[in-house]
């Protein structure tokens, strides 16, 4: 606002939206075009009417009047020749002229229908013609042939006067017909000039309207949109404090206001994101420190803990071999328990190390042929498969981008479990299938073993969760938990099929390529959603 009060009509127009401006502009343009079109139509109709009158009435009437005059001259020539010579051949032009006379008189009467003055002229000509024919032509034509007609000589002066009167009547008729034709031509020329001016005015008005529409669109829509785009680009370039100016119709001003509100909201969000980023940097540093401690722990577990454990296991086994049977049964039992505990502790530590390495140590993504990996896994498990008499079949498996070591661990755990948890009275039958589901591949490993009850379908994927004692089925309880971690690392899911009752069916999905690493914005969003710890 400039401080000046806007007039009422300006305030009223400022509330108009783009749609209303367009409606008013289109309605006004259509009204002007309708008036111009009606005027042009009238001018064209008037031009066509005058042109038709000139072509169809005035010019044919004058031409027919000349033909009628020629016919009457033929009659006069024939009668005069016959009267002077008595030769019958002179009557032929007269008889033919009578026939043409009636034809041309009828044509003139038809052409001049509705024109009282022209019909009056025609009637004057016909009256003069009737007097000449009655006094001269018919009596002379009725004279016997072979000799000159005395009547022609007797009435020669009267014949000349009568035909001169007829000629005068015809000249007057032709003069007025010529004048009417000239007047009609002048009207046609004037109407055509008016038509040209009208269409020139229509073209000028259309050009003016096009200019007004273009200027209106430029000022009311194009310029505000360009200003809005420039302000938006300025904000997008990093100047988030730059305000979005409002201009143009009401709806464009509302749009500018909404974008400016979004800009202010973005400024607040950026401030919050900056704070979240600082917290994220602190958490990242803490996570790096924690990962370093985990690496140190893994090193200790793989070296410092393994070495004394191997000594305990080795010396306990030596004690068992040297003094087994020399002590009492209770001592042998204690030695056996110590050896078994040391061996299980070593196995558990190795399994824990493998579990911790998933996604942290083994993350070499490459094109992996799952058929080849599965065959290599079956070769490594060949002894257990032969002892159990297991039958293993599989579909053609695809090639995926994955970590080959982790995929090998996945097949080894799933196939190994299918062989291990078999029924004592039935040879294991294991079937591996693969099917495409959109962007994922779904795999199933089905066996005819002891199965998993539906209530334990989720529990089996939790680390250290066992459904059987180690005396019945050996193991550390990490296998399926490791499978879940490997599958999720590759962007898939894994679950037990609860509908399958004839054994166990493990179903899991893998992506054709591993999911991308989480972006900083995703981490920031996760940080925002995570509640801060209580003090």
QUIMO-V709112 format. One record per helix or strand. SS is the DSSP state (A for helix, B for strand). FROM is the first residue (numbers start at 1). LEN is the number of residues. If there is no record, write none. Layout:
BEGIN
<<SS/FROM/LEN> <SS/FROM/LEN>>
END
This chain:
BEGIN
<<A/8/7> <A/18/68> <A/90/22> <A/116/26> <A/150/5> <A/156/81> <A/250/74> <A/329/29> <B/358/1> <B/362/1> <B/365/5> <A/370/11> <A/382/7> <B/391/4> <B/399/5> <A/404/17> <B/429/9> <B/440/8> <A/454/3> <A/459/3> <A/479/11> <B/494/3> <B/504/8> <A/520/10>>
END
